Amino acid sequence: MFNYLLLPEYQRAFVAVLLSGILLPEMGVLMVLERFTFAGAGIAHVAFAGVTLFLLIGINPLLGGVLFALLSSVLMWHLLEHKGVNLDAGMGIIFAFFMALAVIFMSLSRNYSGEAISYLFGSVLTVSWIDVVLLLVVFLLVQVVLVAFHRDIFLLMLNRELAEASGVNAKGINLLFLILLAIVITACMKAMGALLVLGMAVMPAVSALKLKGSFVHVIVMSGIVGAFASLLGFITSLLINTPPAATIIIITFCLFAIVMRLYKD
């Protein structure tokens, strides 16, 4: 098995899996606390629509994913903060529209349907060094934002009225969070797949919340749980020759089930 890790494609996959395993759970904690879980699922599918469109017109599909994900984040924020539309309802509307577009784009780009499917289910062994560098940049960006705004984010998660009374720009923080979520999900799509990123975000986050502790402690623990599950799942997939992303999710679920069993309320 260790001979695999001497090959460049497996080295890239290893790094991509590790970074995704930390990034997604860190954002997952915020998603769970803010009840934005469905938003994360919706953004992933909207990003997939961007991927299919840019494959159709022959441009880097990841760029399309980022643009569409950012667009959906801004639209969700506008509906939530300025139109009074419930986030789940707003995401349901946006999700349905963009997934319909994705289906149309895939039907028009038959020659690229295989590559499109790789973004849907994940294809970590096709990750390039450019993808890895992008993940690393996004990883550093997320850590900077979490450190710089952890107080504001914590207050907002605790109580919006209290946060605003303390001088927190709640609308601005929500917009920042949704934009960051869009970037993270899109960056991790190639490794984990649009259908599986939500599981990688939520299960380690809920496990870390179950372990309890301070807000910062939960964020750190979610990253540790996610990294461990990702690497264990990736190694397991090499040993039994199964799809890496799916294997990672199964391992993550098993760890989640163990935590739920051991740490009862």
C-alpha positions in Angstrom: 0.0 0.0 0.0 2.8 2.4 0.9 4.2 2.0 -2.6 1.1 3.9 -3.8 2.1 7.0 -1.8 5.3 7.2 -3.8 3.2 8.0 -6.9 2.5 11.7 -7.5 -1.3 11.2 -8.0 -1.6 9.4 -4.7 0.5 12.1 -3.0 -1.8 14.8 -4.3 -4.8 12.8 -3.3 -3.4 12.3 0.2 -2.9 16.1 0.7 -6.3 16.9 -0.9 -8.1 14.4 1.4 -6.3 15.8 4.5 -7.1 19.4 3.7 -10.7 18.6 2.8 -11.1 16.6 6.0 -10.1 19.6 8.1 -11.8 22.4 6.1 -15.3 20.8 5.7 -15.8 20.0 9.4 -14.6 23.4 10.5 -17.3 25.0 8.3 -19.6 22.2 9.4 -19.6 23.4 13.0 -20.8 26.8 11.9 -23.4 25.3 9.6 -24.8 23.1 12.4 -24.8 25.9 15.0 -26.4 28.4 12.6 -28.8 25.8 11.2 -27.3 26.4 7.7 -26.9 22.7 6.9 -29.3 22.6 4.0 -27.6 25.7 2.6 -24.3 23.7 2.4 -26.1 21.0 0.5 -27.7 23.5 -1.8 -24.4 25.3 -2.5 -22.7 22.1 -3.5 -25.4 21.3 -6.1 -25.4 24.9 -7.4 -21.7 24.7 -7.8 -22.2 21.5 -9.8 -24.4 23.4 -12.2 -21.5 25.8 -12.7 -19.1 22.9 -13.3 -21.4 21.4 -16.0 -21.8 24.8 -17.8 -18.1 25.5 -17.9 -17.4 22.0 -19.1 -19.9 22.6 -21.9 -18.2 25.9 -23.0 -14.7 24.6 -22.5 -13.5 26.6 -19.6 -12.0 25.4 -16.3 -15.0 23.8 -14.6 -13.8 24.7 -11.1 -14.1 28.3 -12.0 -17.7 27.8 -13.0 -18.3 26.0 -9.7 -16.9 28.9 -7.7 -18.8 31.5 -9.6 -22.1 29.7 -9.3 -21.6 28.9 -5.6 -20.7 32.5 -4.8 -23.8 33.7 -6.8 -26.0 31.3 -4.8 -24.5 32.5 -1.5 -25.2 36.1 -2.3 -28.7 35.3 -3.4 -29.4 33.3 -0.2 -28.1 36.1 1.9 -30.2 38.7 0.1 -33.4 36.6 0.4 -32.6 36.0 4.1 -31.5 39.5 5.2 -33.5 41.8 2.9 -36.6 39.8 1.8 -37.4 37.9 5.0 -37.4 34.6 3.2 -36.5 31.6 5.4 -33.1 30.2 4.5 -34.3 26.7 3.8 -37.1 28.0 1.6 -34.7 30.3 -0.3 -32.2 27.5 -0.8 -35.0 25.2 -1.9 -35.9 27.7 -4.7 -32.3 28.3 -5.7 -31.4 24.6 -5.5 -34.2 23.5 -7.8 -33.4 26.1 -10.4 -29.7 25.4 -10.6 -30.1 21.7 -10.5 -32.5 21.9 -13.5 -29.8 23.9 -15.3 -27.2 21.2 -14.4 -29.4 18.5 -15.9 -29.8 20.6 -19.1 -26.1 21.4 -19.3 -25.2 17.7 -18.9 -27.6 16.6 -21.6 -25.9 19.1 -24.0 -22.3 18.1 -23.1 -22.4 14.4 -23.6 -18.7 14.2 -24.3 -17.9 15.6 -20.8 -20.5 13.8 -18.8 -17.9 11.5 -17.3 -15.8 14.4 -16.0 -19.0 16.1 -14.7 -19.9 12.9 -12.8 -16.4 13.0 -11.1 -17.4 16.3 -9.5 -20.7 14.8 -8.4 -19.2 11.8 -6.7 -15.6 12.8 -6.2 -12.5 11.7 -8.0 -9.6 12.5 -5.7 -7.0 10.6 -7.8 -7.6 13.1 -10.6 -6.7 16.1 -8.4 -3.9 18.2 -9.9 -1.2 20.2 -8.0 -3.2 23.3 -9.0 -6.2 21.9 -7.1 -4.0 21.1 -4.1 -2.5 24.6 -4.1 -6.1 26.0 -4.3 -7.1 23.9 -1.3 -4.1 25.0 0.6 -4.9 28.7 -0.1 -8.5 28.2 1.0 -7.3 26.3 4.1 -5.1 29.3 5.1 -7.9 31.7 4.3 -10.4 29.9 6.5 -8.0 29.7 9.4 -7.3 33.5 9.2 -11.0 34.3 9.1 -11.8 32.0 12.0 -9.0 33.5 14.1 -9.9 37.1 13.1 -13.7 36.8 13.6 -14.1 34.0 16.1 -15.6 36.3 18.7 -18.1 37.9 16.3 -19.0 34.4 15.0 -19.4 33.0 18.4 -21.7 35.8 19.6 -23.8 35.5 16.4 -24.2 31.8 16.9 -25.1 32.3 20.5 -27.7 35.0 20.1 -28.1 37.4 17.2 -29.7 40.2 19.2 -26.9 40.0 21.8 -24.3 40.0 19.0 -25.8 43.1 17.4 -26.0 44.9 20.8 -22.3 44.1 21.2 -21.5 45.8 17.9 -21.3 42.8 15.7 -22.3 43.3 12.1 -24.6 40.3 11.9 -25.5 40.8 8.2 -21.9 41.2 7.3 -20.8 38.1 9.2 -23.6 36.0 7.7 -22.5 37.1 4.2 -18.9 36.4 5.0 -19.8 32.9 6.3 -21.9 32.0 3.2 -19.2 33.2 0.8 -16.5 31.3 2.7 -18.8 28.2 2.7 -19.2 28.5 -1.1 -15.4 28.7 -1.6 -14.7 25.7 0.7 -17.4 23.5 -0.8 -16.3 24.2 -4.3 -12.6 23.7 -3.5 -13.4 20.3 -1.9 -15.8 19.1 -4.7 -13.1 17.4 -6.8 -11.9 15.3 -3.8 -15.2 14.6 -2.1 -17.9 15.1 -4.7 -20.9 17.4 -4.5 -23.1 14.6 -3.1 -20.7 13.8 -0.3 -19.3 17.1 0.9 -22.2 17.6 3.3 -21.6 14.4 5.1 -17.9 15.2 5.6 -18.9 18.7 6.9 -21.6 17.6 9.3 -20.7 14.3 10.9 -17.3 15.4 12.3 -18.9 18.7 13.4 -21.7 17.0 15.3 -19.1 14.5 16.8 -17.0 17.4 18.0 -20.1 19.2 19.4 -21.0 16.0 21.3 -17.6 16.0 22.9 -18.4 19.5 24.2 -15.9 22.3 25.1 -15.4 25.9 24.1 -16.3 27.2 20.7 -12.6 27.2 19.7 -12.1 23.7 21.1 -15.1 22.4 19.1 -13.7 23.9 15.9 -10.3 22.4 16.5 -11.7 19.0 17.5 -13.9 18.9 14.4 -10.8 19.4 12.2 -9.0 16.6 14.0 -11.9 14.2 13.7 -12.3 15.1 10.1 -8.6 14.7 9.3 -8.4 11.3 11.1 -11.6 10.0 9.3 -10.4 11.2 5.9 -7.0 9.7 6.1 -8.3 6.4 7.6 -10.9 6.3 4.9 -8.4 7.0 2.1 -6.0 4.3 3.4 -8.9 1.9 3.7 -9.9 2.6 0.1 -6.4 1.7 -1.1 -6.4 -1.5 0.9 -9.8 -2.8 -0.3 -9.9 -1.0 -3.7 -13.1 1.0 -3.1 -13.9 4.6 -4.2 -12.0 6.9 -1.8 -14.7 9.6 -1.2 -17.4 7.0 -0.5 -15.1 5.0 1.8 -14.2 8.2 3.7 -17.9 9.0 4.3 -18.5 5.4 5.6 -15.6 5.6 7.9 -16.7 9.1 9.1 -20.2 7.7 9.8 -18.7 4.8 11.8 -16.7 7.2 13.9 -19.8 9.4 14.3 -21.8 6.4 15.5 -19.1 5.5 18.0 -19.1 9.0 19.5 -22.9 9.0 19.7 -22.7 5.6 21.5 -20.0 6.7 24.0 -21.1 10.2 24.7 -24.7 10.0 25.7 -26.5 13.0 27.1 
